[in-house]
Amino acid sequence: MFEKRDLVKLAKREMPFGKYKGRRLIDLPEPYLVWFSRQGFPEGELGELLALALEIKINGLEHLIQPLKRIPTLH
Protein backbone atom coordinates (compact mmCIF):
# COMPACT_ATOMS: atom_id res chain seq x y z
CA MET A 1 0.00 0.00 0.00
CA PHE A 2 1.19 3.51 -0.68
CA GLU A 3 0.71 6.85 1.03
CA LYS A 4 -0.18 10.23 -0.47
CA ARG A 5 3.38 11.44 -0.08
CA ASP A 6 4.49 8.57 -2.35
CA LEU A 7 2.65 10.27 -5.21
CA VAL A 8 4.66 13.45 -4.67
CA LYS A 9 7.88 11.40 -4.53
CA LEU A 10 6.88 9.74 -7.78
CA ALA A 11 6.39 13.15 -9.40
CA LYS A 12 9.67 14.59 -8.07
CA ARG A 13 12.23 11.81 -7.68
CA GLU A 14 14.64 11.11 -10.52
CA MET A 15 15.87 7.75 -11.68
CA PRO A 16 19.32 7.39 -10.05
CA PHE A 17 20.93 5.06 -12.62
CA GLY A 18 20.71 3.44 -16.01
CA LYS A 19 19.50 4.53 -19.41
CA TYR A 20 16.97 6.98 -17.97
CA LYS A 21 19.15 8.41 -15.19
CA GLY A 22 17.88 11.87 -14.25
CA ARG A 23 14.35 11.37 -15.61
CA ARG A 24 11.49 11.67 -13.13
CA LEU A 25 10.11 8.29 -12.12
CA ILE A 26 6.61 9.08 -13.38
CA ASP A 27 8.10 10.00 -16.76
CA LEU A 28 9.86 6.67 -17.29
CA PRO A 29 8.53 4.80 -20.34
CA GLU A 30 6.05 2.06 -19.57
CA PRO A 31 8.08 -0.62 -21.44
CA TYR A 32 11.06 0.17 -19.18
CA LEU A 33 8.88 -0.28 -16.09
CA VAL A 34 7.47 -3.52 -17.49
CA TRP A 35 11.04 -4.75 -18.04
CA PHE A 36 11.81 -3.97 -14.41
CA SER A 37 8.72 -5.84 -13.27
CA ARG A 38 9.91 -8.93 -15.16
CA GLN A 39 13.52 -8.64 -13.95
CA GLY A 40 12.58 -7.65 -10.42
CA PHE A 41 12.26 -4.13 -9.07
CA PRO A 42 15.16 -2.81 -6.97
CA GLU A 43 14.92 -3.31 -3.22
CA GLY A 44 13.48 -0.63 -0.97
CA GLU A 45 11.67 2.59 -1.67
CA LEU A 46 12.92 2.98 -5.24
CA GLY A 47 11.49 -0.40 -6.21
CA GLU A 48 8.19 0.40 -4.53
CA LEU A 49 7.97 3.72 -6.39
CA LEU A 50 8.80 2.08 -9.72
CA ALA A 51 6.08 -0.51 -9.15
CA LEU A 52 3.65 2.28 -8.28
CA ALA A 53 4.64 4.17 -11.45
CA LEU A 54 3.88 1.07 -13.50
CA GLU A 55 0.46 0.63 -11.90
CA ILE A 56 -0.39 4.28 -12.53
CA LYS A 57 0.65 4.00 -16.17
CA ILE A 58 -1.17 0.70 -16.75
CA ASN A 59 -4.35 2.27 -15.42
CA GLY A 60 -3.93 5.51 -17.39
CA LEU A 61 -3.70 7.71 -14.31
CA GLU A 62 -0.58 9.76 -15.14
CA HIS A 63 -2.75 12.87 -15.39
CA LEU A 64 -3.26 12.68 -11.62
CA ILE A 65 0.48 13.00 -11.01
CA GLN A 66 1.19 15.87 -13.43
CA PRO A 67 -0.01 18.65 -11.05
CA LEU A 68 2.24 17.29 -8.32
CA LYS A 69 5.31 18.06 -10.44
CA ARG A 70 4.69 21.76 -9.79
CA ILE A 71 4.69 21.46 -5.99
CA PRO A 72 7.92 22.95 -4.59
CA THR A 73 10.30 20.37 -3.18
CA LEU A 74 10.77 20.61 0.58
CA HIS A 75 14.23 19.86 1.93
C-alpha positions in Angstrom: 0.0 0.0 0.0 1.2 3.5 -0.7 0.7 6.9 1.0 -0.2 10.2 -0.5 3.4 11.4 -0.1 4.5 8.6 -2.3 2.7 10.3 -5.2 4.7 13.5 -4.7 7.9 11.4 -4.5 6.9 9.7 -7.8 6.4 13.1 -9.4 9.7 14.6 -8.1 12.2 11.8 -7.7 14.6 11.1 -10.5 15.9 7.7 -11.7 19.3 7.4 -10.0 20.9 5.1 -12.6 20.7 3.4 -16.0 19.5 4.5 -19.4 17.0 7.0 -18.0 19.1 8.4 -15.2 17.9 11.9 -14.2 14.4 11.4 -15.6 11.5 11.7 -13.1 10.1 8.3 -12.1 6.6 9.1 -13.4 8.1 10.0 -16.8 9.9 6.7 -17.3 8.5 4.8 -20.3 6.0 2.1 -19.6 8.1 -0.6 -21.4 11.1 0.2 -19.2 8.9 -0.3 -16.1 7.5 -3.5 -17.5 11.0 -4.7 -18.0 11.8 -4.0 -14.4 8.7 -5.8 -13.3 9.9 -8.9 -15.2 13.5 -8.6 -14.0 12.6 -7.6 -10.4 12.3 -4.1 -9.1 15.2 -2.8 -7.0 14.9 -3.3 -3.2 13.5 -0.6 -1.0 11.7 2.6 -1.7 12.9 3.0 -5.2 11.5 -0.4 -6.2 8.2 0.4 -4.5 8.0 3.7 -6.4 8.8 2.1 -9.7 6.1 -0.5 -9.2 3.6 2.3 -8.3 4.6 4.2 -11.5 3.9 1.1 -13.5 0.5 0.6 -11.9 -0.4 4.3 -12.5 0.7 4.0 -16.2 -1.2 0.7 -16.7 -4.4 2.3 -15.4 -3.9 5.5 -17.4 -3.7 7.7 -14.3 -0.6 9.8 -15.1 -2.7 12.9 -15.4 -3.3 12.7 -11.6 0.5 13.0 -11.0 1.2 15.9 -13.4 0.0 18.7 -11.1 2.2 17.3 -8.3 5.3 18.1 -10.4 4.7 21.8 -9.8 4.7 21.5 -6.0 7.9 23.0 -4.6 10.3 20.4 -3.2 10.8 20.6 0.6 14.2 19.9 1.9 
